[in-house]
């Protein structure tokens, strides 16, 4: 089957690379939605007499749904906000709709991380982890404000600031996971190691590709003397203007980050639900639990031994 599709709107021809990319995005998003429904059935729809549902898992699943379905929406109808470009000529492709969906999804994702870190910090008594959990959501809300300002004014510098804040947030998350690493052993430690490795990769991507891309666009914008929009003017613009293009040259810089964002980031959101649901299983993998168990045994042995000091 040829992917040299043709659209009615403006007789636009799909470039082969963009067609394949969009097809893969939609496939991955459909799989992610299926996984979310499977998780919902596994964690909530317990058979009669089955395991008791963990308190709070409904909230985690709801937050995960916000992220999974939000990213799926953005995969089905991709758009680049500042450029006002999209693949399909529909009001659903407007930046106003897409950015709103993205904001809700990203806040949901941040709350998930805050909940899971608070859970683990409280379990282990790690104040560093609980303190980091409290600052995640406020920082992401600040990042969203910079994102909206960039979108409304078409000022790429604020995109760079937004992504730098995301980098700070996940640097802190990485610090929290490193703090938790010695608290556990076995499979939990392996999961923490994979989380740390994923964060290192994400930070490297942000600081070597994503943020420099927005900074280079900002410098080009300044060099060209481009006129920026006033926020109120930008608000009208994001509601009414979208440019349909399937040219690979227009999308090539967006493809890498969108591909990672709508796949790996969504998988981490799904994984957070599973981790949260397994809280009752975590104490057996605590490194301090082993010490705590062996200590009473030693004390008992000494208690039962004869006192030889008076002999």
C-alpha positions as a LaTeX table, in Angstrom:
\begin{tabular}{lrrr}
\hline
Residue & $x$ (\AA) & $y$ (\AA) & $z$ (\AA) \\
\hline
Unk1 & 0.00 & 0.00 & 0.00 \\
Unk2 & 1.42 & 3.37 & $-0.98$ \\
Unk3 & 1.71 & 6.08 & 1.63 \\
Unk4 & 1.83 & 8.85 & $-0.97$ \\
Unk5 & $-1.60$ & 9.93 & 0.19 \\
Unk6 & $-3.42$ & 12.90 & $-1.24$ \\
Unk7 & $-5.69$ & 15.23 & 0.69 \\
Unk8 & $-8.64$ & 17.17 & $-0.64$ \\
Unk9 & $-7.80$ & 20.34 & 1.26 \\
Unk10 & $-5.60$ & 22.34 & $-1.09$ \\
Unk11 & $-4.55$ & 19.20 & $-3.02$ \\
Unk12 & $-1.80$ & 18.68 & $-0.50$ \\
Unk13 & 0.43 & 15.68 & $-1.08$ \\
Unk14 & 1.84 & 13.83 & 1.89 \\
Unk15 & 5.58 & 13.46 & 1.97 \\
Unk16 & 6.46 & 9.82 & 2.45 \\
Unk17 & 8.43 & 10.45 & 5.68 \\
Unk18 & 5.61 & 12.42 & 7.29 \\
Unk19 & 3.04 & 9.81 & 6.31 \\
Unk20 & 5.07 & 7.00 & 7.87 \\
Unk21 & 5.72 & 9.08 & 10.99 \\
Unk22 & 2.04 & 9.95 & 11.48 \\
Unk23 & 1.05 & 6.30 & 10.91 \\
Unk24 & 3.51 & 5.11 & 13.56 \\
Unk25 & 2.36 & 7.79 & 15.99 \\
Unk26 & $-1.27$ & 6.78 & 15.64 \\
Unk27 & $-0.40$ & 3.08 & 15.97 \\
Unk28 & 1.62 & 3.66 & 19.15 \\
Unk29 & $-1.14$ & 5.85 & 20.58 \\
Unk30 & $-3.79$ & 3.21 & 19.86 \\
Unk31 & $-1.65$ & 0.62 & 21.65 \\
Unk32 & $-1.16$ & 2.99 & 24.60 \\
Unk33 & $-4.93$ & 3.47 & 24.92 \\
Unk34 & $-5.43$ & $-0.32$ & 24.84 \\
Unk35 & $-2.82$ & $-0.71$ & 27.60 \\
Unk36 & $-4.59$ & 1.90 & 29.73 \\
Unk37 & $-7.89$ & 0.01 & 29.45 \\
Unk38 & $-6.11$ & $-3.23$ & 30.33 \\
Unk39 & $-4.62$ & $-1.55$ & 33.40 \\
Unk40 & $-8.03$ & $-0.21$ & 34.35 \\
Unk41 & $-9.52$ & $-3.69$ & 34.24 \\
Unk42 & $-6.58$ & $-5.19$ & 36.13 \\
Unk43 & $-6.42$ & $-2.58$ & 38.89 \\
Unk44 & $-10.10$ & $-1.71$ & 39.38 \\
Unk45 & $-12.41$ & $-4.36$ & 38.01 \\
Unk46 & $-11.47$ & $-7.05$ & 40.53 \\
Unk47 & $-13.63$ & $-10.19$ & 40.56 \\
Unk48 & $-15.84$ & $-10.93$ & 43.55 \\
Unk49 & $-13.67$ & $-11.98$ & 46.46 \\
Unk50 & $-10.57$ & $-10.68$ & 44.69 \\
Unk51 & $-7.88$ & $-8.36$ & 46.00 \\
Unk52 & $-8.93$ & $-5.11$ & 47.61 \\
Unk53 & $-8.35$ & $-2.14$ & 45.34 \\
Unk54 & $-5.57$ & 0.10 & 46.63 \\
Unk55 & $-6.92$ & 3.47 & 47.85 \\
Unk56 & $-6.02$ & 6.27 & 45.48 \\
Unk57 & $-5.50$ & 4.09 & 42.42 \\
Unk58 & $-8.61$ & 5.61 & 40.83 \\
Unk59 & $-6.94$ & 9.04 & 40.96 \\
Unk60 & $-3.70$ & 7.67 & 39.49 \\
Unk61 & $-5.61$ & 6.01 & 36.66 \\
Unk62 & $-7.56$ & 9.22 & 36.02 \\
Unk63 & $-4.33$ & 11.24 & 35.86 \\
Unk64 & $-2.80$ & 8.61 & 33.60 \\
Unk65 & $-5.87$ & 8.77 & 31.34 \\
Unk66 & $-5.44$ & 12.53 & 31.07 \\
Unk67 & $-1.90$ & 12.02 & 29.82 \\
Unk68 & $-2.48$ & 8.93 & 27.64 \\
Unk69 & $-5.56$ & 10.29 & 25.89 \\
Unk70 & $-4.13$ & 13.81 & 25.69 \\
Unk71 & $-1.00$ & 12.52 & 23.96 \\
Unk72 & $-3.12$ & 10.30 & 21.70 \\
Unk73 & $-5.17$ & 13.33 & 20.64 \\
Unk74 & $-1.96$ & 15.20 & 19.83 \\
Unk75 & $-0.67$ & 12.18 & 17.90 \\
Unk76 & $-3.81$ & 11.86 & 15.78 \\
Unk77 & $-3.83$ & 15.63 & 15.10 \\
Unk78 & $-0.20$ & 16.79 & 15.30 \\
Unk79 & 0.58 & 20.48 & 15.29 \\
Unk80 & 3.49 & 22.81 & 15.98 \\
Unk81 & 2.19 & 25.63 & 18.14 \\
Unk82 & 4.39 & 28.63 & 17.40 \\
Unk83 & 4.53 & 27.89 & 13.66 \\
Unk84 & 0.75 & 27.30 & 13.62 \\
Unk85 & 1.22 & 24.25 & 11.36 \\
Unk86 & $-0.81$ & 21.03 & 11.45 \\
Unk87 & $-1.60$ & 17.98 & 9.32 \\
Unk88 & $-5.38$ & 18.22 & 9.08 \\
Unk89 & $-7.69$ & 21.11 & 8.28 \\
Unk90 & $-10.06$ & 21.02 & 11.25 \\
Unk91 & $-10.77$ & 23.33 & 14.18 \\
Unk92 & $-9.51$ & 20.52 & 16.43 \\
Unk93 & $-6.07$ & 21.24 & 14.97 \\
Unk94 & $-6.16$ & 24.82 & 16.23 \\
Unk95 & $-3.40$ & 25.75 & 18.62 \\
Unk96 & $-5.94$ & 26.86 & 21.23 \\
Unk97 & $-7.46$ & 23.37 & 21.41 \\
Unk98 & $-4.18$ & 21.52 & 21.14 \\
Unk99 & $-2.31$ & 23.63 & 23.69 \\
Unk100 & $-5.19$ & 23.33 & 26.17 \\
Unk101 & $-5.17$ & 19.54 & 25.83 \\
Unk102 & $-1.38$ & 19.53 & 26.21 \\
Unk103 & $-1.54$ & 21.67 & 29.36 \\
Unk104 & $-4.06$ & 19.39 & 31.06 \\
Unk105 & $-2.08$ & 16.29 & 30.06 \\
Unk106 & 1.25 & 17.64 & 31.27 \\
Unk107 & $-0.14$ & 18.77 & 34.62 \\
Unk108 & $-1.66$ & 15.29 & 35.07 \\
Unk109 & 1.75 & 13.76 & 34.36 \\
Unk110 & 3.44 & 16.07 & 36.88 \\
Unk111 & 0.87 & 15.20 & 39.57 \\
Unk112 & 1.52 & 11.50 & 38.94 \\
Unk113 & 5.22 & 11.97 & 39.61 \\
Unk114 & 4.50 & 14.05 & 42.71 \\
Unk115 & 2.22 & 11.35 & 44.13 \\
Unk116 & 4.60 & 8.47 & 43.49 \\
Unk117 & 7.60 & 10.32 & 44.94 \\
Unk118 & 5.62 & 11.37 & 48.00 \\
Unk119 & 4.52 & 7.77 & 48.47 \\
Unk120 & 8.09 & 6.46 & 48.30 \\
Unk121 & 9.50 & 9.31 & 50.37 \\
Unk122 & 6.97 & 8.75 & 53.15 \\
Unk123 & 7.60 & 4.99 & 53.09 \\
Unk124 & 11.36 & 5.36 & 53.43 \\
Unk125 & 11.44 & 8.47 & 55.61 \\
Unk126 & 13.46 & 10.28 & 52.93 \\
Unk127 & 12.72 & 13.98 & 53.44 \\
Unk128 & 14.64 & 14.90 & 50.28 \\
Unk129 & 12.21 & 12.86 & 48.20 \\
Unk130 & 9.06 & 14.24 & 49.83 \\
Unk131 & 10.34 & 17.81 & 49.49 \\
Unk132 & 11.01 & 17.25 & 45.79 \\
Unk133 & 7.51 & 15.80 & 45.42 \\
Unk134 & 6.03 & 19.06 & 46.72 \\
Unk135 & 7.85 & 21.31 & 44.21 \\
Unk136 & 7.18 & 19.32 & 41.02 \\
Unk137 & 3.68 & 20.58 & 40.26 \\
Unk138 & 4.37 & 24.29 & 41.02 \\
Unk139 & 7.42 & 24.21 & 38.72 \\
Unk140 & 5.43 & 22.57 & 35.92 \\
Unk141 & 2.66 & 25.16 & 36.30 \\
Unk142 & 5.30 & 27.87 & 35.85 \\
Unk143 & 6.62 & 26.02 & 32.78 \\
Unk144 & 3.10 & 25.93 & 31.33 \\
Unk145 & 2.81 & 29.71 & 31.74 \\
Unk146 & 6.03 & 30.18 & 29.76 \\
Unk147 & 4.74 & 27.75 & 27.14 \\
Unk148 & 1.49 & 29.67 & 26.70 \\
Unk149 & 3.36 & 32.97 & 26.49 \\
Unk150 & 5.64 & 31.53 & 23.79 \\
Unk151 & 2.65 & 30.24 & 21.84 \\
Unk152 & 0.68 & 33.48 & 22.07 \\
Unk153 & 3.57 & 35.80 & 21.20 \\
Unk154 & 5.48 & 33.37 & 18.87 \\
Unk155 & 8.57 & 34.05 & 21.00 \\
Unk156 & 10.82 & 30.96 & 20.95 \\
Unk157 & 12.93 & 32.11 & 23.90 \\
Unk158 & 10.05 & 31.24 & 26.22 \\
Unk159 & 9.89 & 27.74 & 24.73 \\
Unk160 & 13.54 & 27.37 & 25.67 \\
Unk161 & 12.77 & 28.54 & 29.22 \\
Unk162 & 9.81 & 26.15 & 29.45 \\
Unk163 & 11.90 & 23.16 & 28.45 \\
Unk164 & 14.69 & 24.24 & 30.77 \\
Unk165 & 12.21 & 24.12 & 33.65 \\
Unk166 & 11.20 & 20.62 & 32.57 \\
Unk167 & 14.90 & 19.74 & 32.67 \\
Unk168 & 15.18 & 21.12 & 36.22 \\
Unk169 & 12.11 & 19.15 & 37.31 \\
Unk170 & 13.41 & 15.87 & 35.98 \\
Unk171 & 16.88 & 16.55 & 37.34 \\
Unk172 & 15.18 & 16.79 & 40.74 \\
Unk173 & 13.22 & 13.60 & 40.04 \\
Unk174 & 16.51 & 11.91 & 39.19 \\
Unk175 & 17.99 & 13.13 & 42.50 \\
Unk176 & 14.96 & 11.67 & 44.30 \\
Unk177 & 15.35 & 8.30 & 42.59 \\
Unk178 & 19.08 & 8.26 & 43.43 \\
Unk179 & 18.19 & 8.98 & 47.06 \\
Unk180 & 15.74 & 6.05 & 47.02 \\
Unk181 & 18.19 & 3.67 & 45.32 \\
Unk182 & 19.97 & 2.45 & 48.50 \\
Unk183 & 16.62 & 2.03 & 50.28 \\
Unk184 & 15.60 & $-0.97$ & 48.18 \\
Unk185 & 17.06 & $-4.15$ & 46.75 \\
Unk186 & 16.04 & $-6.70$ & 44.14 \\
Unk187 & 13.59 & $-5.80$ & 41.35 \\
Unk188 & 12.68 & $-2.45$ & 42.91 \\
Unk189 & 16.30 & $-1.35$ & 42.68 \\
Unk190 & 16.34 & $-2.44$ & 39.03 \\
Unk191 & 13.23 & $-0.36$ & 38.35 \\
Unk192 & 14.83 & 2.66 & 40.02 \\
Unk193 & 17.98 & 2.14 & 37.94 \\
Unk194 & 15.92 & 2.06 & 34.73 \\
Unk195 & 14.10 & 5.22 & 35.82 \\
Unk196 & 17.39 & 7.00 & 36.50 \\
Unk197 & 18.79 & 5.88 & 33.13 \\
Unk198 & 15.65 & 7.10 & 31.35 \\
Unk199 & 15.89 & 10.48 & 33.07 \\
Unk200 & 19.57 & 10.82 & 32.11 \\
Unk201 & 18.65 & 10.16 & 28.47 \\
Unk202 & 15.74 & 12.63 & 28.67 \\
Unk203 & 17.94 & 15.36 & 30.17 \\
Unk204 & 20.61 & 14.78 & 27.54 \\
Unk205 & 17.97 & 15.10 & 24.81 \\
Unk206 & 16.55 & 18.29 & 26.30 \\
Unk207 & 19.87 & 20.03 & 26.82 \\
Unk208 & 21.62 & 18.98 & 23.59 \\
Unk209 & 18.75 & 18.95 & 21.09 \\
Unk210 & 15.48 & 20.43 & 22.31 \\
Unk211 & 16.52 & 23.60 & 24.17 \\
Unk212 & 19.29 & 24.46 & 21.63 \\
Unk213 & 16.70 & 24.10 & 18.83 \\
Unk214 & 14.45 & 26.74 & 20.42 \\
Unk215 & 17.41 & 29.01 & 21.17 \\
Unk216 & 18.59 & 28.83 & 17.56 \\
Unk217 & 15.07 & 29.67 & 16.37 \\
Unk218 & 15.00 & 32.61 & 18.79 \\
Unk219 & 18.35 & 33.90 & 17.50 \\
Unk220 & 17.11 & 33.58 & 13.91 \\
Unk221 & 13.93 & 35.39 & 14.94 \\
Unk222 & 15.96 & 38.27 & 16.40 \\
Unk223 & 18.25 & 38.37 & 13.37 \\
Unk224 & 15.31 & 38.56 & 10.97 \\
Unk225 & 13.67 & 41.32 & 13.00 \\
Unk226 & 10.46 & 39.31 & 13.23 \\
Unk227 & 7.48 & 41.07 & 14.75 \\
Unk228 & 6.16 & 39.32 & 17.83 \\
Unk229 & 2.47 & 39.19 & 18.63 \\
Unk230 & 0.88 & 40.90 & 21.59 \\
Unk231 & $-0.63$ & 38.22 & 23.90 \\
Unk232 & $-4.21$ & 39.37 & 23.17 \\
Unk233 & $-3.51$ & 39.41 & 19.45 \\
Unk234 & $-1.94$ & 35.99 & 19.81 \\
Unk235 & $-5.02$ & 34.71 & 21.61 \\
Unk236 & $-7.14$ & 35.53 & 18.56 \\
Unk237 & $-4.49$ & 34.08 & 16.26 \\
Unk238 & $-4.26$ & 30.69 & 17.99 \\
Unk239 & $-8.04$ & 30.37 & 17.84 \\
Unk240 & $-8.45$ & 31.16 & 14.14 \\
Unk241 & $-5.27$ & 30.35 & 12.23 \\
Unk242 & $-3.77$ & 26.98 & 11.38 \\
Unk243 & $-1.70$ & 26.14 & 8.32 \\
Unk244 & $-1.99$ & 22.64 & 6.87 \\
Unk245 & 1.31 & 21.26 & 5.61 \\
Unk246 & 2.67 & 17.76 & 5.06 \\
Unk247 & 6.09 & 18.87 & 3.91 \\
Unk248 & 8.86 & 16.98 & 5.69 \\
Unk249 & 11.02 & 20.12 & 5.80 \\
Unk250 & 8.38 & 21.80 & 7.96 \\
Unk251 & 8.12 & 18.87 & 10.37 \\
Unk252 & 11.65 & 17.46 & 10.56 \\
Unk253 & 12.59 & 19.34 & 13.75 \\
Unk254 & 9.32 & 18.39 & 15.46 \\
Unk255 & 9.46 & 14.67 & 14.65 \\
Unk256 & 12.19 & 13.63 & 17.16 \\
Unk257 & 10.69 & 15.21 & 20.28 \\
Unk258 & 7.10 & 14.34 & 19.38 \\
Unk259 & 8.04 & 10.72 & 18.72 \\
Unk260 & 9.74 & 10.35 & 22.13 \\
Unk261 & 7.09 & 12.38 & 23.94 \\
Unk262 & 4.11 & 10.41 & 22.61 \\
Unk263 & 5.73 & 7.01 & 23.19 \\
Unk264 & 8.32 & 6.74 & 25.98 \\
Unk265 & 6.81 & 9.48 & 28.16 \\
Unk266 & 3.37 & 7.84 & 27.92 \\
Unk267 & 4.86 & 4.47 & 28.86 \\
Unk268 & 6.37 & 6.04 & 31.97 \\
Unk269 & 2.92 & 7.41 & 32.91 \\
Unk270 & 1.44 & 3.92 & 32.59 \\
Unk271 & 4.33 & 2.48 & 34.61 \\
Unk272 & 3.70 & 4.96 & 37.43 \\
Unk273 & 0.19 & 3.52 & 37.85 \\
Unk274 & 1.61 & 0.02 & 38.21 \\
Unk275 & 4.25 & 1.19 & 40.69 \\
Unk276 & 1.66 & 2.97 & 42.79 \\
Unk277 & $-0.57$ & $-0.10$ & 42.90 \\
Unk278 & 2.29 & $-2.25$ & 44.23 \\
Unk279 & 2.94 & $-0.20$ & 47.36 \\
Unk280 & 2.01 & $-3.12$ & 49.63 \\
Unk281 & 4.67 & $-5.26$ & 47.93 \\
Unk282 & 7.50 & $-2.76$ & 48.39 \\
Unk283 & 8.35 & $-3.30$ & 52.10 \\
Unk284 & 9.73 & $-6.78$ & 51.38 \\
Unk285 & 12.35 & $-5.16$ & 49.14 \\
Unk286 & 13.47 & $-2.56$ & 51.71 \\
Unk287 & 17.12 & $-2.88$ & 52.60 \\
Unk288 & 16.41 & $-1.66$ & 56.14 \\
Unk289 & 13.69 & $-4.29$ & 56.54 \\
Unk290 & 16.32 & $-7.03$ & 56.55 \\
Unk291 & 18.27 & $-5.27$ & 59.31 \\
Unk292 & 15.11 & $-4.67$ & 61.31 \\
Unk293 & 14.17 & $-8.35$ & 61.13 \\
Unk294 & 17.60 & $-9.63$ & 62.13 \\
Unk295 & 18.00 & $-7.18$ & 65.07 \\
Unk296 & 15.16 & $-8.56$ & 67.24 \\
Unk297 & 16.39 & $-12.10$ & 66.65 \\
Unk298 & 19.81 & $-11.14$ & 68.01 \\
Unk299 & 18.25 & $-9.43$ & 71.00 \\
Unk300 & 16.12 & $-12.49$ & 71.75 \\
Unk301 & 19.15 & $-14.73$ & 71.59 \\
Unk302 & 20.97 & $-12.52$ & 74.11 \\
Unk303 & 17.89 & $-12.38$ & 76.31 \\
Unk304 & 17.72 & $-16.14$ & 76.55 \\
Unk305 & 21.47 & $-16.57$ & 77.28 \\
Unk306 & 22.68 & $-17.00$ & 80.88 \\
Unk307 & 24.23 & $-13.98$ & 82.57 \\
Unk308 & 27.90 & $-14.85$ & 83.12 \\
Unk309 & 28.99 & $-11.52$ & 84.55 \\
Unk310 & 28.52 & $-12.66$ & 88.16 \\
Unk311 & 30.44 & $-15.89$ & 87.81 \\
\hline
\end{tabular}
